[in-house]
Amino acid sequence: MKLGNHLRRCRFDREEMSQEALAAEIGVTRQTIISIEKGKFVPSALLVLKLARFFNKPVEEIFYIIEEDDINSVQS
């Protein structure tokens, strides 16, 4: 399993907010936002909840689970 996200879309829906601006609002580095968006970093529950609260969306509208079968079918 892997954690996918719509964080980039959420930023763009919010007047094309930059990664830097989002990082400052949430209290993390820009690199953290980049890593989350690329799927290279799995954020803590606290960070996930902060992001959901900031965007005023349920967690499930920002983050989702990618099953192994889904990953393998994309790579084939």
HTML snippet that shows the backbone in 3Dmol.js (N, CA, C, O; Angstrom):
<script src="https://3Dmol.org/build/3Dmol-min.js"></script>
<div id="view" style="width:600px;height:400px;position:relative"></div>
<script>
const pdb = `
ATOM      1  N   MET A   1       0.828  -1.195   0.000  1.00  0.00           N
ATOM      2  CA  MET A   1       0.000   0.000   0.000  1.00  0.00           C
ATOM      3  C   MET A   1       0.865   1.248   0.000  1.00  0.00           C
ATOM      4  O   MET A   1       1.982   1.267   0.518  1.00  0.00           O
ATOM      5  N   LYS A   2       0.311   2.274  -0.594  1.00  0.00           N
ATOM      6  CA  LYS A   2       1.007   3.547  -0.671  1.00  0.00           C
ATOM      7  C   LYS A   2      -0.024   4.651  -0.433  1.00  0.00           C
ATOM      8  O   LYS A   2      -1.210   4.468  -0.705  1.00  0.00           O
ATOM      9  N   LEU A   3       0.429   5.782   0.070  1.00  0.00           N
ATOM     10  CA  LEU A   3      -0.470   6.907   0.323  1.00  0.00           C
ATOM     11  C   LEU A   3      -0.399   7.885  -0.845  1.00  0.00           C
ATOM     12  O   LEU A   3       0.662   8.434  -1.142  1.00  0.00           O
ATOM     13  N   GLY A   4      -1.529   8.097  -1.499  1.00  0.00           N
ATOM     14  CA  GLY A   4      -1.619   9.082  -2.562  1.00  0.00           C
ATOM     15  C   GLY A   4      -2.266  10.349  -2.018  1.00  0.00           C
ATOM     16  O   GLY A   4      -2.832  10.344  -0.924  1.00  0.00           O
ATOM     17  N   ASN A   5      -2.180  11.437  -2.784  1.00  0.00           N
ATOM     18  CA  ASN A   5      -2.779  12.683  -2.302  1.00  0.00           C
ATOM     19  C   ASN A   5      -3.165  13.611  -3.441  1.00  0.00           C
ATOM     20  O   ASN A   5      -2.680  13.491  -4.566  1.00  0.00           O
ATOM     21  N   HIS A   6      -4.041  14.525  -3.117  1.00  0.00           N
ATOM     22  CA  HIS A   6      -4.490  15.574  -4.032  1.00  0.00           C
ATOM     23  C   HIS A   6      -4.031  16.934  -3.504  1.00  0.00           C
ATOM     24  O   HIS A   6      -4.704  17.943  -3.715  1.00  0.00           O
ATOM     25  N   LEU A   7      -2.916  16.960  -2.837  1.00  0.00           N
ATOM     26  CA  LEU A   7      -2.435  18.183  -2.200  1.00  0.00           C
ATOM     27  C   LEU A   7      -2.149  19.288  -3.220  1.00  0.00           C
ATOM     28  O   LEU A   7      -2.478  20.452  -2.992  1.00  0.00           O
ATOM     29  N   ARG A   8      -1.553  18.924  -4.314  1.00  0.00           N
ATOM     30  CA  ARG A   8      -1.251  19.930  -5.348  1.00  0.00           C
ATOM     31  C   ARG A   8      -2.545  20.567  -5.858  1.00  0.00           C
ATOM     32  O   ARG A   8      -2.629  21.786  -6.011  1.00  0.00           O
ATOM     33  N   ARG A   9      -3.550  19.732  -6.116  1.00  0.00           N
ATOM     34  CA  ARG A   9      -4.838  20.256  -6.590  1.00  0.00           C
ATOM     35  C   ARG A   9      -5.469  21.170  -5.543  1.00  0.00           C
ATOM     36  O   ARG A   9      -6.047  22.203  -5.882  1.00  0.00           O
ATOM     37  N   CYS A  10      -5.356  20.790  -4.273  1.00  0.00           N
ATOM     38  CA  CYS A  10      -5.887  21.631  -3.190  1.00  0.00           C
ATOM     39  C   CYS A  10      -5.205  22.999  -3.180  1.00  0.00           C
ATOM     40  O   CYS A  10      -5.861  24.024  -3.001  1.00  0.00           O
ATOM     41  N   ARG A  11      -3.896  23.007  -3.371  1.00  0.00           N
ATOM     42  CA  ARG A  11      -3.169  24.285  -3.421  1.00  0.00           C
ATOM     43  C   ARG A  11      -3.642  25.142  -4.585  1.00  0.00           C
ATOM     44  O   ARG A  11      -3.851  26.346  -4.436  1.00  0.00           O
ATOM     45  N   PHE A  12      -3.810  24.516  -5.744  1.00  0.00           N
ATOM     46  CA  PHE A  12      -4.218  25.274  -6.924  1.00  0.00           C
ATOM     47  C   PHE A  12      -5.658  25.759  -6.799  1.00  0.00           C
ATOM     48  O   PHE A  12      -5.996  26.842  -7.278  1.00  0.00           O
ATOM     49  N   ASP A  13      -6.500  24.965  -6.162  1.00  0.00           N
ATOM     50  CA  ASP A  13      -7.880  25.400  -5.921  1.00  0.00           C
ATOM     51  C   ASP A  13      -7.930  26.588  -4.967  1.00  0.00           C
ATOM     52  O   ASP A  13      -8.915  27.325  -4.924  1.00  0.00           O
ATOM     53  N   ARG A  14      -6.878  26.757  -4.219  1.00  0.00           N
ATOM     54  CA  ARG A  14      -6.786  27.864  -3.273  1.00  0.00           C
ATOM     55  C   ARG A  14      -5.932  28.975  -3.884  1.00  0.00           C
ATOM     56  O   ARG A  14      -4.891  29.349  -3.344  1.00  0.00           O
ATOM     57  N   GLU A  15      -6.387  29.483  -5.000  1.00  0.00           N
ATOM     58  CA  GLU A  15      -5.738  30.606  -5.692  1.00  0.00           C
ATOM     59  C   GLU A  15      -4.281  30.311  -6.050  1.00  0.00           C
ATOM     60  O   GLU A  15      -3.411  31.172  -5.920  1.00  0.00           O
ATOM     61  N   GLU A  16      -4.033  29.087  -6.501  1.00  0.00           N
ATOM     62  CA  GLU A  16      -2.695  28.647  -6.908  1.00  0.00           C
ATOM     63  C   GLU A  16      -1.644  28.932  -5.835  1.00  0.00           C
ATOM     64  O   GLU A  16      -0.574  29.472  -6.115  1.00  0.00           O
ATOM     65  N   MET A  17      -1.975  28.561  -4.621  1.00  0.00           N
ATOM     66  CA  MET A  17      -1.083  28.752  -3.477  1.00  0.00           C
ATOM     67  C   MET A  17       0.244  28.038  -3.705  1.00  0.00           C
ATOM     68  O   MET A  17       0.266  26.902  -4.180  1.00  0.00           O
ATOM     69  N   SER A  18       1.322  28.683  -3.375  1.00  0.00           N
ATOM     70  CA  SER A  18       2.650  28.091  -3.561  1.00  0.00           C
ATOM     71  C   SER A  18       2.940  27.061  -2.460  1.00  0.00           C
ATOM     72  O   SER A  18       2.320  27.067  -1.396  1.00  0.00           O
ATOM     73  N   GLN A  19       3.885  26.196  -2.747  1.00  0.00           N
ATOM     74  CA  GLN A  19       4.327  25.233  -1.741  1.00  0.00           C
ATOM     75  C   GLN A  19       4.908  25.964  -0.542  1.00  0.00           C
ATOM     76  O   GLN A  19       4.698  25.557   0.600  1.00  0.00           O
ATOM     77  N   GLU A  20       5.626  27.025  -0.796  1.00  0.00           N
ATOM     78  CA  GLU A  20       6.237  27.826   0.271  1.00  0.00           C
ATOM     79  C   GLU A  20       5.179  28.429   1.185  1.00  0.00           C
ATOM     80  O   GLU A  20       5.321  28.392   2.407  1.00  0.00           O
ATOM     81  N   ALA A  21       4.118  28.983   0.602  1.00  0.00           N
ATOM     82  CA  ALA A  21       3.046  29.600   1.397  1.00  0.00           C
ATOM     83  C   ALA A  21       2.320  28.552   2.230  1.00  0.00           C
ATOM     84  O   ALA A  21       2.013  28.787   3.399  1.00  0.00           O
ATOM     85  N   LEU A  22       2.043  27.389   1.628  1.00  0.00           N
ATOM     86  CA  LEU A  22       1.375  26.322   2.384  1.00  0.00           C
ATOM     87  C   LEU A  22       2.260  25.851   3.532  1.00  0.00           C
ATOM     88  O   LEU A  22       1.784  25.666   4.651  1.00  0.00           O
ATOM     89  N   ALA A  23       3.530  25.659   3.258  1.00  0.00           N
ATOM     90  CA  ALA A  23       4.464  25.222   4.302  1.00  0.00           C
ATOM     91  C   ALA A  23       4.475  26.198   5.472  1.00  0.00           C
ATOM     92  O   ALA A  23       4.472  25.784   6.631  1.00  0.00           O
ATOM     93  N   ALA A  24       4.489  27.483   5.171  1.00  0.00           N
ATOM     94  CA  ALA A  24       4.495  28.499   6.227  1.00  0.00           C
ATOM     95  C   ALA A  24       3.199  28.448   7.040  1.00  0.00           C
ATOM     96  O   ALA A  24       3.230  28.582   8.263  1.00  0.00           O
ATOM     97  N   GLU A  25       2.080  28.257   6.375  1.00  0.00           N
ATOM     98  CA  GLU A  25       0.784  28.189   7.079  1.00  0.00           C
ATOM     99  C   GLU A  25       0.701  26.985   8.003  1.00  0.00           C
ATOM    100  O   GLU A  25       0.139  27.074   9.095  1.00  0.00           O
ATOM    101  N   ILE A  26       1.257  25.863   7.571  1.00  0.00           N
ATOM    102  CA  ILE A  26       1.157  24.610   8.318  1.00  0.00           C
ATOM    103  C   ILE A  26       2.276  24.456   9.343  1.00  0.00           C
ATOM    104  O   ILE A  26       2.130  23.721  10.319  1.00  0.00           O
ATOM    105  N   GLY A  27       3.391  25.146   9.122  1.00  0.00           N
ATOM    106  CA  GLY A  27       4.509  25.057  10.060  1.00  0.00           C
ATOM    107  C   GLY A  27       5.509  23.968   9.719  1.00  0.00           C
ATOM    108  O   GLY A  27       6.104  23.355  10.606  1.00  0.00           O
ATOM    109  N   VAL A  28       5.691  23.727   8.402  1.00  0.00           N
ATOM    110  CA  VAL A  28       6.690  22.760   7.940  1.00  0.00           C
ATOM    111  C   VAL A  28       7.552  23.441   6.881  1.00  0.00           C
ATOM    112  O   VAL A  28       7.343  24.611   6.561  1.00  0.00           O
ATOM    113  N   THR A  29       8.511  22.712   6.345  1.00  0.00           N
ATOM    114  CA  THR A  29       9.347  23.270   5.294  1.00  0.00           C
ATOM    115  C   THR A  29       8.713  23.033   3.922  1.00  0.00           C
ATOM    116  O   THR A  29       7.846  22.175   3.756  1.00  0.00           O
ATOM    117  N   ARG A  30       9.163  23.808   2.962  1.00  0.00           N
ATOM    118  CA  ARG A  30       8.696  23.622   1.582  1.00  0.00           C
ATOM    119  C   ARG A  30       9.066  22.222   1.103  1.00  0.00           C
ATOM    120  O   ARG A  30       8.303  21.587   0.375  1.00  0.00           O
ATOM    121  N   GLN A  31      10.223  21.751   1.507  1.00  0.00           N
ATOM    122  CA  GLN A  31      10.670  20.407   1.111  1.00  0.00           C
ATOM    123  C   GLN A  31       9.707  19.329   1.598  1.00  0.00           C
ATOM    124  O   GLN A  31       9.498  18.327   0.914  1.00  0.00           O
ATOM    125  N   THR A  32       9.120  19.529   2.775  1.00  0.00           N
ATOM    126  CA  THR A  32       8.134  18.575   3.291  1.00  0.00           C
ATOM    127  C   THR A  32       6.920  18.524   2.376  1.00  0.00           C
ATOM    128  O   THR A  32       6.429  17.441   2.056  1.00  0.00           O
ATOM    129  N   ILE A  33       6.434  19.683   1.953  1.00  0.00           N
ATOM    130  CA  ILE A  33       5.278  19.736   1.056  1.00  0.00           C
ATOM    131  C   ILE A  33       5.618  19.066  -0.271  1.00  0.00           C
ATOM    132  O   ILE A  33       4.814  18.300  -0.801  1.00  0.00           O
ATOM    133  N   ILE A  34       6.795  19.345  -0.809  1.00  0.00           N
ATOM    134  CA  ILE A  34       7.231  18.720  -2.061  1.00  0.00           C
ATOM    135  C   ILE A  34       7.248  17.198  -1.915  1.00  0.00           C
ATOM    136  O   ILE A  34       6.739  16.480  -2.776  1.00  0.00           O
ATOM    137  N   SER A  35       7.828  16.716  -0.831  1.00  0.00           N
ATOM    138  CA  SER A  35       7.951  15.276  -0.603  1.00  0.00           C
ATOM    139  C   SER A  35       6.588  14.602  -0.442  1.00  0.00           C
ATOM    140  O   SER A  35       6.387  13.488  -0.925  1.00  0.00           O
ATOM    141  N   ILE A  36       5.663  15.264   0.228  1.00  0.00           N
ATOM    142  CA  ILE A  36       4.310  14.712   0.368  1.00  0.00           C
ATOM    143  C   ILE A  36       3.646  14.633  -0.999  1.00  0.00           C
ATOM    144  O   ILE A  36       3.084  13.598  -1.358  1.00  0.00           O
ATOM    145  N   GLU A  37       3.706  15.715  -1.761  1.00  0.00           N
ATOM    146  CA  GLU A  37       3.061  15.749  -3.079  1.00  0.00           C
ATOM    147  C   GLU A  37       3.614  14.677  -4.007  1.00  0.00           C
ATOM    148  O   GLU A  37       2.861  14.100  -4.792  1.00  0.00           O
ATOM    149  N   LYS A  38       4.906  14.400  -3.937  1.00  0.00           N
ATOM    150  CA  LYS A  38       5.535  13.390  -4.787  1.00  0.00           C
ATOM    151  C   LYS A  38       5.348  11.971  -4.260  1.00  0.00           C
ATOM    152  O   LYS A  38       5.710  11.004  -4.930  1.00  0.00           O
ATOM    153  N   GLY A  39       4.782  11.846  -3.061  1.00  0.00           N
ATOM    154  CA  GLY A  39       4.568  10.529  -2.485  1.00  0.00           C
ATOM    155  C   GLY A  39       5.815   9.910  -1.897  1.00  0.00           C
ATOM    156  O   GLY A  39       5.868   8.699  -1.681  1.00  0.00           O
ATOM    157  N   LYS A  40       6.826  10.735  -1.634  1.00  0.00           N
ATOM    158  CA  LYS A  40       8.081  10.236  -1.073  1.00  0.00           C
ATOM    159  C   LYS A  40       8.111  10.301   0.449  1.00  0.00           C
ATOM    160  O   LYS A  40       9.017   9.754   1.078  1.00  0.00           O
ATOM    161  N   PHE A  41       7.127  10.967   1.039  1.00  0.00           N
ATOM    162  CA  PHE A  41       7.065  11.126   2.486  1.00  0.00           C
ATOM    163  C   PHE A  41       5.632  10.903   2.929  1.00  0.00           C
ATOM    164  O   PHE A  41       4.703  11.502   2.387  1.00  0.00           O
ATOM    165  N   VAL A  42       5.456  10.036   3.921  1.00  0.00           N
ATOM    166  CA  VAL A  42       4.131   9.805   4.495  1.00  0.00           C
ATOM    167  C   VAL A  42       4.016  10.694   5.724  1.00  0.00           C
ATOM    168  O   VAL A  42       4.725  10.487   6.709  1.00  0.00           O
ATOM    169  N   PRO A  43       3.129  11.679   5.675  1.00  0.00           N
ATOM    170  CA  PRO A  43       3.004  12.608   6.797  1.00  0.00           C
ATOM    171  C   PRO A  43       2.381  11.956   8.018  1.00  0.00           C
ATOM    172  O   PRO A  43       1.651  10.970   7.916  1.00  0.00           O
ATOM    173  N   SER A  44       2.683  12.523   9.167  1.00  0.00           N
ATOM    174  CA  SER A  44       2.100  12.039  10.417  1.00  0.00           C
ATOM    175  C   SER A  44       0.607  12.327  10.424  1.00  0.00           C
ATOM    176  O   SER A  44       0.112  13.130   9.633  1.00  0.00           O
ATOM    177  N   ALA A  45      -0.101  11.662  11.324  1.00  0.00           N
ATOM    178  CA  ALA A  45      -1.539  11.905  11.473  1.00  0.00           C
ATOM    179  C   ALA A  45      -1.799  13.371  11.812  1.00  0.00           C
ATOM    180  O   ALA A  45      -2.754  13.969  11.316  1.00  0.00           O
ATOM    181  N   LEU A  46      -0.958  13.937  12.645  1.00  0.00           N
ATOM    182  CA  LEU A  46      -1.125  15.345  13.019  1.00  0.00           C
ATOM    183  C   LEU A  46      -1.002  16.259  11.803  1.00  0.00           C
ATOM    184  O   LEU A  46      -1.798  17.182  11.636  1.00  0.00           O
ATOM    185  N   LEU A  47      -0.023  16.009  10.967  1.00  0.00           N
ATOM    186  CA  LEU A  47       0.172  16.834   9.780  1.00  0.00           C
ATOM    187  C   LEU A  47      -0.981  16.650   8.786  1.00  0.00           C
ATOM    188  O   LEU A  47      -1.435  17.619   8.176  1.00  0.00           O
ATOM    189  N   VAL A  48      -1.448  15.428   8.626  1.00  0.00           N
ATOM    190  CA  VAL A  48      -2.603  15.157   7.754  1.00  0.00           C
ATOM    191  C   VAL A  48      -3.816  15.937   8.242  1.00  0.00           C
ATOM    192  O   VAL A  48      -4.528  16.549   7.446  1.00  0.00           O
ATOM    193  N   LEU A  49      -4.049  15.915   9.545  1.00  0.00           N
ATOM    194  CA  LEU A  49      -5.198  16.635  10.110  1.00  0.00           C
ATOM    195  C   LEU A  49      -5.040  18.148   9.970  1.00  0.00           C
ATOM    196  O   LEU A  49      -6.016  18.854   9.718  1.00  0.00           O
ATOM    197  N   LYS A  50      -3.821  18.643  10.133  1.00  0.00           N
ATOM    198  CA  LYS A  50      -3.580  20.080   9.946  1.00  0.00           C
ATOM    199  C   LYS A  50      -3.888  20.499   8.511  1.00  0.00           C
ATOM    200  O   LYS A  50      -4.510  21.536   8.281  1.00  0.00           O
ATOM    201  N   LEU A  51      -3.454  19.697   7.562  1.00  0.00           N
ATOM    202  CA  LEU A  51      -3.705  19.997   6.152  1.00  0.00           C
ATOM    203  C   LEU A  51      -5.202  19.966   5.846  1.00  0.00           C
ATOM    204  O   LEU A  51      -5.720  20.849   5.163  1.00  0.00           O
ATOM    205  N   ALA A  52      -5.884  18.956   6.350  1.00  0.00           N
ATOM    206  CA  ALA A  52      -7.331  18.854   6.132  1.00  0.00           C
ATOM    207  C   ALA A  52      -8.055  20.052   6.735  1.00  0.00           C
ATOM    208  O   ALA A  52      -8.966  20.607   6.121  1.00  0.00           O
ATOM    209  N   ARG A  53      -7.654  20.443   7.921  1.00  0.00           N
ATOM    210  CA  ARG A  53      -8.272  21.598   8.570  1.00  0.00           C
ATOM    211  C   ARG A  53      -7.982  22.878   7.785  1.00  0.00           C
ATOM    212  O   ARG A  53      -8.870  23.706   7.586  1.00  0.00           O
ATOM    213  N   PHE A  54      -6.742  23.032   7.345  1.00  0.00           N
ATOM    214  CA  PHE A  54      -6.371  24.229   6.598  1.00  0.00           C
ATOM    215  C   PHE A  54      -7.204  24.365   5.325  1.00  0.00           C
ATOM    216  O   PHE A  54      -7.681  25.454   5.007  1.00  0.00           O
ATOM    217  N   PHE A  55      -7.378  23.265   4.601  1.00  0.00           N
ATOM    218  CA  PHE A  55      -8.142  23.298   3.359  1.00  0.00           C
ATOM    219  C   PHE A  55      -9.646  23.132   3.585  1.00  0.00           C
ATOM    220  O   PHE A  55     -10.435  23.195   2.642  1.00  0.00           O
ATOM    221  N   ASN A  56     -10.032  22.921   4.841  1.00  0.00           N
ATOM    222  CA  ASN A  56     -11.440  22.754   5.196  1.00  0.00           C
ATOM    223  C   ASN A  56     -12.084  21.618   4.382  1.00  0.00           C
ATOM    224  O   ASN A  56     -13.156  21.763   3.795  1.00  0.00           O
ATOM    225  N   LYS A  57     -11.371  20.483   4.381  1.00  0.00           N
ATOM    226  CA  LYS A  57     -11.830  19.306   3.653  1.00  0.00           C
ATOM    227  C   LYS A  57     -11.663  18.078   4.539  1.00  0.00           C
ATOM    228  O   LYS A  57     -10.804  18.058   5.420  1.00  0.00           O
ATOM    229  N   PRO A  58     -12.475  17.061   4.308  1.00  0.00           N
ATOM    230  CA  PRO A  58     -12.236  15.793   5.017  1.00  0.00           C
ATOM    231  C   PRO A  58     -10.891  15.205   4.564  1.00  0.00           C
ATOM    232  O   PRO A  58     -10.470  15.407   3.425  1.00  0.00           O
ATOM    233  N   VAL A  59     -10.247  14.499   5.440  1.00  0.00           N
ATOM    234  CA  VAL A  59      -8.949  13.882   5.139  1.00  0.00           C
ATOM    235  C   VAL A  59      -9.031  13.074   3.844  1.00  0.00           C
ATOM    236  O   VAL A  59      -8.117  13.122   3.020  1.00  0.00           O
ATOM    237  N   GLU A  60     -10.132  12.331   3.666  1.00  0.00           N
ATOM    238  CA  GLU A  60     -10.288  11.451   2.510  1.00  0.00           C
ATOM    239  C   GLU A  60     -10.362  12.201   1.179  1.00  0.00           C
ATOM    240  O   GLU A  60     -10.179  11.594   0.124  1.00  0.00           O
ATOM    241  N   GLU A  61     -10.626  13.499   1.211  1.00  0.00           N
ATOM    242  CA  GLU A  61     -10.636  14.267  -0.032  1.00  0.00           C
ATOM    243  C   GLU A  61      -9.224  14.711  -0.426  1.00  0.00           C
ATOM    244  O   GLU A  61      -8.995  15.142  -1.556  1.00  0.00           O
ATOM    245  N   ILE A  62      -8.291  14.603   0.506  1.00  0.00           N
ATOM    246  CA  ILE A  62      -6.910  14.999   0.222  1.00  0.00           C
ATOM    247  C   ILE A  62      -6.008  13.773   0.083  1.00  0.00           C
ATOM    248  O   ILE A  62      -5.166  13.720  -0.813  1.00  0.00           O
ATOM    249  N   PHE A  63      -6.177  12.804   0.950  1.00  0.00           N
ATOM    250  CA  PHE A  63      -5.325  11.613   0.976  1.00  0.00           C
ATOM    251  C   PHE A  63      -6.135  10.362   0.680  1.00  0.00           C
ATOM    252  O   PHE A  63      -7.303  10.257   1.054  1.00  0.00           O
ATOM    253  N   TYR A  64      -5.494   9.411   0.000  1.00  0.00           N
ATOM    254  CA  TYR A  64      -6.154   8.147  -0.331  1.00  0.00           C
ATOM    255  C   TYR A  64      -5.106   7.035  -0.382  1.00  0.00           C
ATOM    256  O   TYR A  64      -3.911   7.295  -0.529  1.00  0.00           O
ATOM    257  N   ILE A  65      -5.569   5.814  -0.260  1.00  0.00           N
ATOM    258  CA  ILE A  65      -4.681   4.650  -0.277  1.00  0.00           C
ATOM    259  C   ILE A  65      -4.626   4.081  -1.688  1.00  0.00           C
ATOM    260  O   ILE A  65      -5.650   3.901  -2.347  1.00  0.00           O
ATOM    261  N   ILE A  66      -3.406   3.802  -2.133  1.00  0.00           N
ATOM    262  CA  ILE A  66      -3.188   3.126  -3.410  1.00  0.00           C
ATOM    263  C   ILE A  66      -2.831   1.682  -3.073  1.00  0.00           C
ATOM    264  O   ILE A  66      -1.818   1.425  -2.421  1.00  0.00           O
ATOM    265  N   GLU A  67      -3.649   0.757  -3.509  1.00  0.00           N
ATOM    266  CA  GLU A  67      -3.401  -0.661  -3.255  1.00  0.00           C
ATOM    267  C   GLU A  67      -2.254  -1.147  -4.137  1.00  0.00           C
ATOM    268  O   GLU A  67      -2.005  -0.567  -5.193  1.00  0.00           O
ATOM    269  N   GLU A  68      -1.561  -2.190  -3.726  1.00  0.00           N
ATOM    270  CA  GLU A  68      -0.459  -2.759  -4.490  1.00  0.00           C
ATOM    271  C   GLU A  68      -0.900  -3.148  -5.895  1.00  0.00           C
ATOM    272  O   GLU A  68      -0.151  -2.948  -6.851  1.00  0.00           O
ATOM    273  N   ASP A  69      -2.104  -3.702  -6.036  1.00  0.00           N
ATOM    274  CA  ASP A  69      -2.611  -4.099  -7.352  1.00  0.00           C
ATOM    275  C   ASP A  69      -2.688  -2.887  -8.266  1.00  0.00           C
ATOM    276  O   ASP A  69      -2.391  -2.990  -9.457  1.00  0.00           O
ATOM    277  N   ASP A  70      -3.086  -1.733  -7.721  1.00  0.00           N
ATOM    278  CA  ASP A  70      -3.184  -0.505  -8.510  1.00  0.00           C
ATOM    279  C   ASP A  70      -1.808  -0.048  -8.963  1.00  0.00           C
ATOM    280  O   ASP A  70      -1.645   0.406 -10.096  1.00  0.00           O
ATOM    281  N   ILE A  71      -0.810  -0.165  -8.082  1.00  0.00           N
ATOM    282  CA  ILE A  71       0.555   0.244  -8.397  1.00  0.00           C
ATOM    283  C   ILE A  71       1.119  -0.650  -9.495  1.00  0.00           C
ATOM    284  O   ILE A  71       1.725  -0.163 -10.450  1.00  0.00           O
ATOM    285  N   ASN A  72       0.916  -1.972  -9.355  1.00  0.00           N
ATOM    286  CA  ASN A  72       1.455  -2.919 -10.331  1.00  0.00           C
ATOM    287  C   ASN A  72       0.814  -2.757 -11.699  1.00  0.00           C
ATOM    288  O   ASN A  72       1.501  -2.892 -12.711  1.00  0.00           O
ATOM    289  N   SER A  73      -0.488  -2.469 -11.761  1.00  0.00           N
ATOM    290  CA  SER A  73      -1.141  -2.320 -13.050  1.00  0.00           C
ATOM    291  C   SER A  73      -0.674  -1.070 -13.769  1.00  0.00           C
ATOM    292  O   SER A  73      -0.655  -1.044 -15.000  1.00  0.00           O
ATOM    293  N   VAL A  74      -0.296  -0.028 -13.034  1.00  0.00           N
ATOM    294  CA  VAL A  74       0.216   1.207 -13.636  1.00  0.00           C
ATOM    295  C   VAL A  74       1.625   0.983 -14.179  1.00  0.00           C
ATOM    296  O   VAL A  74       1.985   1.526 -15.224  1.00  0.00           O
ATOM    297  N   GLN A  75       2.416   0.186 -13.472  1.00  0.00           N
ATOM    298  CA  GLN A  75       3.805  -0.055 -13.881  1.00  0.00           C
ATOM    299  C   GLN A  75       3.912  -1.032 -15.042  1.00  0.00           C
ATOM    300  O   GLN A  75       4.950  -1.081 -15.702  1.00  0.00           O
ATOM    301  N   SER A  76       2.876  -1.806 -15.309  1.00  0.00           N
ATOM    302  CA  SER A  76       2.919  -2.808 -16.399  1.00  0.00           C
ATOM    303  C   SER A  76       2.801  -2.193 -17.756  1.00  0.00           C
ATOM    304  O   SER A  76       2.822  -2.904 -18.760  1.00  0.00           O
TER     305      SER A  76
END
`;
const viewer = $3Dmol.createViewer("view");
viewer.addModel(pdb, "pdb");
viewer.setStyle({}, {cartoon: {color: "spectrum"}});
viewer.zoomTo();
viewer.render();
</script>
